[in-house]
């Protein structure tokens, strides 16, 4: 009796869910769900059948292949397919995407799908871009919020054309101009301490990594196996660092390490971070807390790959928010993951902890000044800067 009650209760729950699903699909498919619950699962209506992406591989398609694919989908119980053109390095086939022959293949696929009894959808752009093409102007294209910053010392009158961030296709629109008291470490730059840069192999010239130009890149030499390539930074005196900025290109998804040493011979790992397969500029918080790491020697150990190129590097006393690029969608996935779970305070709570224990490293919200109304159409900012250093 108890088993029957459970079975009836579960059946009622599933029936309610199916009824809810049917009510949403009824407008597109007025055929009722099978009256018998078991038969409804064994022979689901078209509205409940799964659909799939149907990759057309760089023009390697034929009418015979289209028919074979669709009949196999029908046999497998699929309710539809979405044509998705991809290349992925596959040698091109005889039917170029969007050519007259390609449109003929699409027309044939739709007719075959109707004959077999499944739905056909069409992705609205080749690859991942969606709706891309020369007819899409920069104003209509995908966009990203970019920033530039400048430090000024007050009291003074600031009147200048504000530096414009790096732009693509010469498209840029101002959104806002904000000013705030510069937190401690904001302008910290290891270049001023005259560090010596070296790599795992002799003869490495790291001067371009300190020139402030992200366009100048230096290949990182690959040492003999099993040694991993690394960049070493040596200071004359112990140097405090709360964050690492790294720019360049690492063409693999891989884990990197940050190591420190007092004598330049024995190193220990203090942090790990993951590069998501491409690197423009990233910041990694060091030590997992608000107190700085202090050492004479720092090493960044990279994966064994011959294509690593570095552009800029800076160890700074400033606090940073880790995993910043993926959080603001500069990177689609991956990005930076700094260190193991048990390494102490996580990046998102560093600011709260610092505000309580290390005053001056966090900007109070009430100190942020909105200067947008003072920006002229040509990008000039006029402002009476209060005393102190401002960003």
N, C-alpha and C positions, 0 to 999 in steps of 0.2 A: 504493500500500500504506500509506504514511504517513497519507494522507488518510482511508483506511478505519479505521485504528487510532484517529485522533482522533475520527472520527464514532462509532465503537463506544464509546469512553471517555465522550464526552459523553452518548450515549444511556444508558449505564449509570448515570451520575450523575443524569440527569433521572428515570430509572426509579426509582432509590432514593428520590429526593425525592417522586415521586408515590406510591410505596408507603407512605412515611411519612405523607403527607397522607391517604391512603386509610385507613390504620390508625386515625388519629384520628377520621375521619368514619364509620368502619364501623358504629359503634354506632347512629348516627342514620340512616345510609343504607347498608343491607347490600348494595346492588347493587355488583358489582365494577366497577372502572375498566376501560374498554375495553381489550381485550387488545392491540390494535395501538396503539402510541404515537401515531402520526400521527392515527389516527381519534379517539383520546382528546382530542387538542387541537382537532380539527375539530368534534367533537360531545361536549363535556364532560358528565359526569353532573351531576345537579342539585346534588350536594354541592359541586361546584367552581364553580358559577355565581355571579357577583357579585350583591349585593343593593344596594338604594338607599334613601335617605330619600325619602319621598313626602310633600311638604309640602301640607297642606290649608290654604289661604290664607284665614284669618279667616272661615270659614263660607261661602266661595264655592265650594260643592261641589254636585254633582248626581249622580244615578245614571247618567245618560248620560255625564257626564264621568268617573266612576269606571271604567265599562266601557271607555271609550276609552283612558284612561291605562293600565289593566292590560293591555289587548291590545297597546298599543304597547310596554310593558315586555317582554312575552313575545316579541314580534317582534324586539326588540333583543337578546334573549339573556339577559335578567336572570332570576335565580332567585327573587327575592323583593323585597318593599318594606316599609318601616317607616313607618307613618302618623305624621306629625309635624305637630301643629297650631301654626301661627305666625300672627302678625298683621303685624308690621313696618310699621305705619302704613297697611296696606291697608284700604280701606273695608269695613266688615263685610258679609258675605253673609247669605243667608236662614237658614242653619243654624248656630245658636249652639253652640259647643263644650260638650259634656256634656249638651245638651238631649235630650229623647226622640227628636227628629228626627235628631240627630247620632248617637246610638246605633243608630238604624235604618240610617243610612248606613254605619256600621262593620260592622254585621251583613251588609249587602248586599255590601260590599267583600270580606269574608271568603268569602262564597258565590261571588262572581265569581272570586276568586283560585283557589278550589278547582276551579271549572269550567275555568279556563284552564290551571291547573297550575303556579302559583307560590305561594310562601309569603308570609304576611302577618305582620308584627310591629306592635306598638303602643307608641309612646313613652309612658312612664309619667307624663307631666305636660305640660301646655301650656307651650310656650316652653322656656327653658333651665333652669328651676328644678328640675324632676324631683321627683315625689312631693310637690309642695307643696299646701297647702290649709289651711283653717281648723281641720281636725282635727289638724294637726301642732302640738304644743305647743312653746314655746321650747326646752325641754330636748331635744326631738327634732330641732330644726331645725339648719340650717347654722350653725356657730359659728366664731369667730376668737379668737385669743389677743390680749388687750389688756393694756396696762401703764400704770402711773402711777409717778411718781418724786418723791422729796423729798430735799432736801439738808439735812444736819444737821452741826453743828460739835461736836466732842468735845474733851475728855472731858465727857460729860453723861449724864443719865438720860433716855432718850426713852420717853415713855408717852403715846400718842395713838392715836386712830382713824385708820388709814392712809387717805390719799385714794383714793377709788374711781375707776377709769377710766370713760370714757364708755361707756354700755351701751345696748343696744336691748331693747325690750319688757320692761324692768326685770329682765332675766335676767343674773345674774353669779355666778360661783363662783371663790373663791380657789384658785390653784394653788401659788404659791410666793412667798416674800419673800426677796430677795437683797440684800445690802449689799456695797459695795466702795469703796475709797478713790477719791474723785472725781478723775478724770484732769484734767490741765491743760486749761483752756478749756471745761470742762463747763458752767460757769455763765456763760460769756461772752455778753453781751447788748448789742447795739449801741444799744438804747434809752437806756442809761446814758451814752452819749457824745453824746446830743442831736443826732442827724442830721436833716438837712433833706430831706424827700421831695418830689419833684416828678414831673411826667409830661411827655409830648410836647406837651400843650396846657396853657395857663395855667389857674390856678384850681383845680388838683387838691388835694384835702384828704386827705392820707395819714395823719392822726393815728390813725384806726381800725386801721391796719396795725401799730401799736405798742402797742395796748391790752391785749394778751394774751388777747383773746377771739376765737376762731376763728369765732364766729357772726356777728360784725359784718363786713360786706363792703362794699367800695368798687368801683364800676364803673371800669374803666380806659378813659379816653376814647380814641376812635379819631381819630388826626390825619388831615389831608388826605393823599390818595395822592400820591406813592408812599411816604411816610414810614411807618414801622412804629411802633406804640405801644410805649412803654417806661416803666419806673419808674426814676427816678434817685435815688440816695442820696448825699448830700454830707456829709462830715465836716469839722470845723474843722481837724483834724490828720490825717495819714496813719493809716489804720486797718488793722490786720492781720486777715485772714480766711482760714480754712482750709475753711470750708463755708458753704453757703447753705441756709436753711430757707425754704420758700415754701408758703403755704396759700391756698386759694381755689377758683376754678373757671375752667378754660379748656376750653370745650366743643368743642375740635377736637384732632385728632392732629397735632401740629406741633412744629417745632424752635424752641427759644429760645436766646438768646445771653446770656452774661455778659461785660460790657465794663468796662474801667477807663480812667481818665484822671487826669492830674496837674493839668490846668488847667481841666477842665470843658468844653473845646471839642473837643479831639481825642481820640477814644476808639479803643481797640483791643480786639478780641475775645480773651478768654483761655480761654473754655470754651463748649461747646454742651451742651444737654440736651434731651431729647424728652419732651413731655407726651403721655400716652396717650389723651387725649380727655376725661379728667375728672381733677380735682386736688383732693385733700383736704389732705394735708400731705406734702411731699417734701423730701429733703435732697440736695444736690449738693456733692461735693468740688471744691474749687477748686485749679487749678494742677497737678493730677495727681501731686502728691508730698506730702511731709510739711512742707515749708517754707510759711509763709503767704504769701498775696498781700497786698501793702501798697499802699494807694492812698487818695487823698482822695475820689475820685468813683467810684462803681460804677453800672452800668446793667444792668437786665435787659430785653432786647428781646424782645417777644412777636410772635406772628403777627397779621396784620391780620384781626381778628374783633371784631364789636361786642359780643359777649356775655361778654367777659372780666371776671371779678370777683375781686378780691384780698381776702384776710382778714388774713393775718399775714405778716411777713417778718422775717428775722433773719440778719445776717452774724455768724458766730461764729468764735472761735479754736479750737474743738474739731474734732477729726478725726471723719469719719463714714464709714460704709460706703455707697457709692453703690449705686443700684438695689435699695435695701433692700426697698421695698414689694412688687415682684414676687417677690423671693426668699422672702418669707414669705407669699406668696399674698394680700396685701392687694389687689393688682391682678392681673387675669387675664393681661394681656400688656402689652407696651410698657413703661410706667413711665418710668424715667429711664435714658438712656444719655448719659454725660457725656464729650463730647469725642471727637476722632479717636483712632485706634488708636496713633498714634506720639507721643502727648502725654506720655509718661513712665510712671512707675509706676502700675499700675492700682489701683483701689480695694481689691480683695481682698488686695493685698499691702502696702497702706499701713501696716496695723497692724504687720506684721513689720518693715518698714523703720523705722517710728517707734520701735519697741521697741529697735532697735539704735542709732539715731542721735539720737533726741530723747526721752530718758527722761522719764517722767511723763505721756505722752499715751496710754499703753496700760495697761489693767488686767491685772496678772499673774493668771493663773488661781488660784494659791494664795492670793491675797488676797481672793477672793470668799467671803463669809460667808453661810451658809444660815440664815436666821432664821424659816423656816416654822413650826417648832415653837413659836415665841414669839408667834405670832399667835392671838388668841382668836377664838371663833366670831363675835363681833360686829365683828371687824375691827380690834381694838386691838392695837398692838404695844408690848411692853415690852422695852427693850434698853439695856444699859450701853454707850454709844457710846465707843469708844477715842478717843484724841487725833487731831486732824486733821479734815479735811472728808470726809464720807462721803455717798455717794449710795445 
